[in-house]
Amino acid sequence: MSINAKNLLTDPKRFFLEPSTSAQRQYEALRGFFIEELPSAEAAQRFGYTPGSFRVLVHDFRHDPAPQFFIAPQRGPDSAPKSDPLRERIITLRKQNFSIYDIRDLLREEGQAPGTSTIAAILKDEGFSKLPRRGDDERMEAPRPLPADAAKIPLLTLKPRRLRTKFGGLFLFLPLLAKIPLEDLLHQADFPGSTKIPADYAMRSLLALKLFGNSRHSHVMSYVFDEGLALWAGLNVIPKRAFLTEYSCRVPPSSNSANTSFTPVVT
């Protein structure tokens, strides 16, 4: 109970008679019993103890050589907060607008290895807010993966060359696929497309993943540099996950159920 509380301004005695913490309540009850010589039952009732529990409290107090009711203030150099060089280094780097990941990389170069969660906790404790999103030209220079080229028909090269691919088996389906006028069928069904990636190229990309066994579009990111997969689709590179996911959502249900017809080529 705070002595600054409004109801204590006119009666400060309540601070001693109605202690708010267990340690103060024990102290006041024992002081009433030993110093004011209150009867055991009266001291117990005044401070909210049962007679039995108060007798146990008195017994423990008599046999405790150093009862602790108050915290002794620490003085001298041992009580002063010790400086943390790592913490100070993290704060210094953040003041230079380095991100959490930049700070982690710099500290690793200096022989220290705190995790990003540790750095984030220190910065939050020091009151630093998150940095705004930055462009690549504003980030610390570091090795980064090379981005794959965008999928575009004009960039496809058909010059003779040797290449390694994990999708060689897909080319066994090309004779069958050549018999189907895929472009005309998709046009009749009003499938979406663009000048960079027409509908038949997008569908071949999706079909390649299905034939290979990867049903999820997210799996394509592991093969964006595979020339064989891109060549099978007729593109310079296979479209990325974002395009394939968006394309699947752009196809309306009416296109999937549209009536189309073609004359199969018999050989």
Secondary structure, 3 states (H helix, E strand, C coil): CCCCCHHHCCCCCHHHHCCCCHHHHHHHHHHHHHCCCCCHHHHHHHCCCCHHHHHHHHHHHHCCCCCCCCCCCCCCHHHCCCCCHHHHHHHHHHHCCCCHHHHHHHHHHCCCCCCHHHHHHHHHHCCCCCCCCCCHHHCCCCCCCCCCCCCCHHHCCCCCCCCCCCCHHHHHHHHHHHCCCHHHHHHHCCCCCCCCCCHHHHHHHHHHHHHHCCCCHHHHHHHCCCHHHHHHHCCCCCCCHHHHHHHHHHCCHHHHCCCCCCCCCCC
